[in-house]
Amino acid sequence: MSADNLLLVVDVQEQSKPFWGGKAGQTRRINQINRIIKTFEKSNEPIFYIKQENHGSLSPQLEVADSAPVYTKKFASAFTQSNLVQRIHEMRPKNIFVVGLMSQTCLKATVQSALDEKYSITLISYNHDSVVKPIREHYNHLLTKLGAHRLTTDEFLLVK
Protein backbone atom coordinates (compact mmCIF):
# COMPACT_ATOMS: atom_id res chain seq x y z
CA MET A 1 0.00 0.00 0.00
CA SER A 2 1.42 3.34 -1.01
CA ALA A 3 0.42 6.80 0.20
CA ASP A 4 1.46 10.11 -1.27
CA ASN A 5 1.32 12.00 2.03
CA LEU A 6 1.48 11.00 5.67
CA LEU A 7 0.99 13.27 8.68
CA LEU A 8 2.84 12.57 11.93
CA VAL A 9 1.38 14.35 14.98
CA VAL A 10 4.07 14.12 17.65
CA ASP A 11 3.66 14.52 21.43
CA VAL A 12 0.53 16.65 21.62
CA GLN A 13 -0.31 15.29 25.06
CA GLU A 14 -2.00 16.20 28.33
CA GLN A 15 1.24 16.48 30.26
CA SER A 16 3.09 18.66 27.78
CA LYS A 17 4.97 21.52 29.38
CA PRO A 18 3.67 25.09 29.01
CA PHE A 19 4.97 26.71 25.87
CA TRP A 20 5.66 30.11 24.39
CA GLY A 21 2.55 32.16 25.01
CA GLY A 22 1.42 29.96 27.93
CA LYS A 23 -1.81 27.97 27.75
CA ALA A 24 -3.25 30.36 25.16
CA GLY A 25 -0.21 29.81 22.95
CA GLN A 26 -0.49 26.05 23.33
CA THR A 27 -4.20 26.15 22.51
CA ARG A 28 -3.43 28.27 19.43
CA ARG A 29 -0.84 25.67 18.29
CA ILE A 30 -3.25 22.78 18.81
CA ASN A 31 -5.99 24.62 16.90
CA GLN A 32 -3.58 25.05 13.97
CA ILE A 33 -2.66 21.36 14.16
CA ASN A 34 -6.38 20.50 14.08
CA ARG A 35 -6.74 22.51 10.84
CA ILE A 36 -3.98 20.41 9.28
CA ILE A 37 -5.54 17.18 10.57
CA LYS A 38 -8.86 18.13 8.97
CA THR A 39 -7.11 18.74 5.63
CA PHE A 40 -5.56 15.27 5.73
CA GLU A 41 -8.88 13.72 6.73
CA LYS A 42 -10.71 15.43 3.83
CA SER A 43 -8.12 14.00 1.43
CA ASN A 44 -8.34 10.54 3.05
CA GLU A 45 -4.61 10.68 3.72
CA PRO A 46 -3.17 8.80 6.70
CA ILE A 47 -2.46 10.43 10.04
CA PHE A 48 -0.37 8.76 12.74
CA TYR A 49 -0.45 10.07 16.28
CA ILE A 50 2.64 9.52 18.37
CA LYS A 51 2.84 10.00 22.08
CA GLN A 52 5.69 9.83 24.54
CA GLU A 53 5.43 7.10 27.15
CA ASN A 54 4.58 8.40 30.64
CA HIS A 55 3.36 11.81 29.42
CA GLY A 56 -0.36 11.09 29.52
CA SER A 57 -2.97 10.71 26.84
CA LEU A 58 -3.24 12.79 23.71
CA SER A 59 -4.49 16.30 24.50
CA PRO A 60 -8.29 16.47 24.74
CA GLN A 61 -8.06 19.60 22.53
CA LEU A 62 -6.60 17.49 19.72
CA GLU A 63 -9.23 16.26 17.26
CA VAL A 64 -8.44 12.56 16.85
CA ALA A 65 -10.71 10.14 14.98
CA ASP A 66 -11.63 7.07 17.03
CA SER A 67 -10.04 4.76 14.47
CA ALA A 68 -6.78 6.74 14.20
CA PRO A 69 -3.58 4.82 14.89
CA VAL A 70 -1.75 5.97 18.03
CA TYR A 71 1.82 4.83 18.64
CA THR A 72 3.61 5.11 21.97
CA LYS A 73 7.35 5.69 21.97
CA LYS A 74 9.90 5.35 24.76
CA PHE A 75 12.60 7.53 23.21
CA ALA A 76 12.71 10.97 21.59
CA SER A 77 12.51 9.82 17.96
CA ALA A 78 9.25 8.30 16.79
CA PHE A 79 11.40 6.20 14.45
CA THR A 80 12.53 4.12 17.44
CA GLN A 81 9.00 2.68 17.68
CA SER A 82 9.30 -0.48 15.54
CA ASN A 83 5.57 -0.90 14.75
CA LEU A 84 5.44 2.67 13.46
CA VAL A 85 8.62 2.29 11.39
CA GLN A 86 7.32 -0.95 9.85
CA ARG A 87 3.99 0.68 8.99
CA ILE A 88 5.67 3.70 7.40
CA HIS A 89 8.00 1.47 5.36
CA GLU A 90 5.00 -0.55 4.13
CA MET A 91 3.18 2.63 3.06
CA ARG A 92 6.17 4.13 1.24
CA PRO A 93 4.88 7.72 1.52
CA LYS A 94 6.27 10.24 -0.92
CA ASN A 95 6.03 13.01 1.68
CA ILE A 96 5.89 12.99 5.46
CA PHE A 97 4.53 16.09 7.17
CA VAL A 98 5.33 16.67 10.84
CA VAL A 99 3.63 18.75 13.53
CA GLY A 100 3.70 18.51 17.30
CA LEU A 101 5.25 19.78 20.50
CA MET A 102 8.77 19.69 21.96
CA SER A 103 10.78 21.18 19.09
CA GLN A 104 14.09 20.80 20.84
CA THR A 105 13.81 17.08 21.56
CA CYS A 106 11.19 14.80 20.07
CA LEU A 107 10.38 16.72 16.91
CA LYS A 108 14.04 17.29 16.14
CA ALA A 109 14.88 13.62 16.74
CA THR A 110 11.91 12.37 14.69
CA VAL A 111 12.65 14.64 11.73
CA GLN A 112 16.37 13.77 11.81
CA SER A 113 15.56 10.04 11.88
CA ALA A 114 13.13 10.37 8.97
CA LEU A 115 15.75 12.29 6.97
CA ASP A 116 18.30 9.57 7.76
CA GLU A 117 15.81 7.08 6.29
CA LYS A 118 15.73 9.24 3.13
CA TYR A 119 12.10 10.33 3.47
CA SER A 120 10.98 13.69 2.11
CA ILE A 121 10.04 15.63 5.24
CA THR A 122 8.04 18.82 5.56
CA LEU A 123 7.98 20.46 8.95
CA ILE A 124 4.95 22.69 9.31
CA SER A 125 7.13 25.17 11.08
CA TYR A 126 4.84 27.10 13.38
CA ASN A 127 2.88 24.05 14.45
CA HIS A 128 5.39 22.82 16.88
CA ASP A 129 6.66 24.56 19.93
CA SER A 130 9.21 24.78 22.70
CA VAL A 131 9.33 26.43 26.07
CA VAL A 132 10.88 29.57 24.56
CA LYS A 133 10.39 30.95 21.07
CA PRO A 134 14.09 31.26 20.09
CA ILE A 135 14.52 27.49 20.60
CA ARG A 136 11.66 26.79 18.18
CA GLU A 137 13.17 29.14 15.61
CA HIS A 138 16.62 27.61 16.05
CA TYR A 139 15.28 24.12 15.34
CA ASN A 140 13.24 25.35 12.37
CA HIS A 141 16.50 26.55 10.81
CA LEU A 142 18.56 23.55 11.92
CA LEU A 143 16.11 21.01 10.47
CA THR A 144 15.90 22.99 7.23
CA LYS A 145 19.70 22.85 6.94
CA LEU A 146 19.54 19.07 7.44
CA GLY A 147 17.14 18.76 4.48
CA ALA A 148 13.62 19.16 5.84
CA HIS A 149 11.25 21.37 3.88
CA ARG A 150 9.37 23.96 5.85
CA LEU A 151 5.93 25.50 5.43
CA THR A 152 3.75 27.65 7.65
CA THR A 153 0.17 26.50 8.25
CA ASP A 154 -1.16 29.03 5.76
CA GLU A 155 1.37 27.96 3.11
CA PHE A 156 0.46 24.33 3.70
CA LEU A 157 -3.26 25.02 3.39
CA LEU A 158 -2.71 26.94 0.14
CA VAL A 159 -0.72 24.06 -1.35
CA LYS A 160 -3.26 21.44 -0.28
Secondary structure as GFF3:
##gff-version 3
##sequence-region A 1 160
A	DSSP	beta_strand	5	10	.	.	.	ID=ss1
A	DSSP	alpha_helix	22	42	.	.	.	ID=ss2
A	DSSP	beta_strand	47	52	.	.	.	ID=ss3
A	DSSP	beta_strand	70	73	.	.	.	ID=ss4
A	DSSP	three_ten_helix	78	80	.	.	.	ID=ss5
A	DSSP	alpha_helix	82	91	.	.	.	ID=ss6
A	DSSP	beta_strand	95	100	.	.	.	ID=ss7
A	DSSP	pi_helix	103	107	.	.	.	ID=ss8
A	DSSP	alpha_helix	108	116	.	.	.	ID=ss9
A	DSSP	beta_strand	121	124	.	.	.	ID=ss10
A	DSSP	alpha_helix	133	146	.	.	.	ID=ss11
A	DSSP	beta_strand	149	151	.	.	.	ID=ss12
A	DSSP	alpha_helix	153	159	.	.	.	ID=ss13
###
